[in-house]
């Protein structure tokens, strides 16, 4: 099978101006080298906030530098650094118009160990009344750059409890957001919060290839490079969650695509190559990244997640999540006409994959942001186990998938095609 595939791809791509050097830049040996480095034991499972992921950060940065990409935000570093806060212990107390408030009726998003908020603090107040859409707005408010007090109607008490769990893990921002269960805004109030916090420095890795004619239009190629770290040894005394498929495979694809497009250097639109951290912790890396871009300027996002094994249809195939939410998948298919490769709609609708990967944050803001994957969600033997290692992957097929992504993206990269927008959520 391998010789037939290689001959076919070379024959097709040699007739394509866009892909005439594609076989040279997407070779299995190079893919295997990058994948093997990312998924090696020396990376210690790449858990966010550990020494292991720091090694991966440096490796990806070196690959972006070697490709000739520009650094993030005109800095000298490819790292987009931020802090992740874990609340280890918290006490809350206060009163409204002289009456005490129960601690469970206060939810705070703050990086301060000691915080006092009263009616003289100058915080912006938002009243959330019965019948309003709490789910659509709550997370948006937690990302505000203002100090806020959100007065939440008592009918939303169960949802406030869910928000409490979310508040225990948060990105660090220089602002305080307080949710208070109250059917009215009191004349006088005073709230005191004490917290024991742990701050973990984290970093996305970003490389930029400026566009030639449409510099202010962005196309993103992304994957998450974090995984689960080191756990309890199994019967074979293996304790490292190498994450070869999840998601060193996607990160390898991003690095290969960066090298390819940088070598071509004829992209009309600006290309952003990003390896996200903290996906396994709840998508915090992509959430932070998304706050630094005007979503209306992002034309498309190719998020790549778990492409190391064959899809349910076998080789020459992958699926696209959110297939019907924009016409981007149809554009990709058009660009693959004449090849054996085919993109399919996500066959695992019940898994809600479209909103479970790093594309989700930008997709909710209207960006045609889709994830490309081959993972058989009902039959991936090594998914999130210590057995997810390089030798379990089909490197020939993975190389072919990366080639196909490059080819399928050509008219979006060149500015010829612009995908339709996705319906925004909570706007």
NORJO-V127645 format. One record per backbone hydrogen bond with DSSP energy under -0.5 kcal/mol. CO is the residue of the C=O (numbers start at 1). NH is the residue of the N-H. If there is no record, write none. Layout:
co = <CO,CO>
nh = <NH,NH>
This chain:
co = <1,2,3,4,5,6,7,8,9,10,12,13,15,17,19,21,22,27,28,29,30,31,32,33,34,35,37,40,40,41,43,44,45,46,47,47,50,51,52,53,54,55,56,57,58,59,60,61,62,63,64,64,65,70,71,72,77,78,79,80,82,83,84,85,86,86,89,91,93,94,95,96,99,102,103,105,107,108,109,113,115,117,118,124,126,126,127,128,129,132,133,134,134,135,137,138,139,140,141,146,147,148,149,149,150,150,151,152,153,154,156,157,158,159,160,161,162,163,164,165,166,168,170,173,176,177,178,179,180,180,184,188,189,190,191,192,193,194,195,196,196,198,198,199,200,202,204,204,205,207,208,208,209,214,214,217,218,218,219,220,221,222,223,227,229,234,237,238,239,239,240,241,243,244,245,245,247,248,249,250,251,252,253,254,255,256,257,258,259,260,261,267,268,268,270,271,271,272,272,273,274,274,275,276,276,277,278,278,279,279,283,284,285,286,287,288,289,290,293,294,295,297,297,300,301,301,302,303,303,306,306,308,311,314,316,318,319,320,320,322,322,327,328,329,330,331,332,333,334,336,342,344,348,348,349,352,353,353,357,359,360,361,362,362,363,364,366,367,368,368,370,371,372,373,375,376,379,380,382,385,387,388,389,390,393,394,395,396,397,398,399,400,401,402,403,404,405,407,409,409,410,411,411,412,413,413>
nh = <5,6,7,8,9,10,11,12,13,14,15,16,17,20,22,25,26,31,32,33,34,35,36,37,38,39,40,43,45,44,46,47,229,227,50,53,54,55,56,57,58,59,60,61,62,63,64,65,66,67,68,69,68,208,74,75,72,206,81,204,202,172,200,170,88,198,196,194,192,101,190,99,96,105,106,181,179,110,177,195,193,191,121,149,128,151,129,153,132,134,137,137,138,139,141,142,143,143,144,148,124,178,126,151,152,180,128,182,156,157,160,161,162,163,164,165,166,167,168,168,169,87,85,175,148,109,150,107,152,182,186,97,119,95,117,93,115,91,197,88,89,86,200,201,84,82,80,206,275,273,70,210,271,217,270,270,299,300,272,302,274,304,276,48,241,237,239,234,231,241,242,229,248,249,247,306,251,252,253,254,255,256,257,258,259,260,261,262,263,264,265,212,213,214,219,209,273,221,274,207,223,276,205,225,226,285,283,284,282,283,287,288,289,290,291,291,292,293,295,297,298,218,299,220,303,370,222,305,372,374,375,394,314,311,342,344,373,323,346,325,326,331,332,333,334,335,336,336,337,339,318,320,351,353,352,355,356,357,360,363,364,365,365,367,366,425,422,369,301,370,303,321,305,319,377,379,381,383,385,388,389,244,392,393,395,398,399,400,401,402,403,404,405,406,407,408,409,410,412,413,414,416,417,415,268,269>
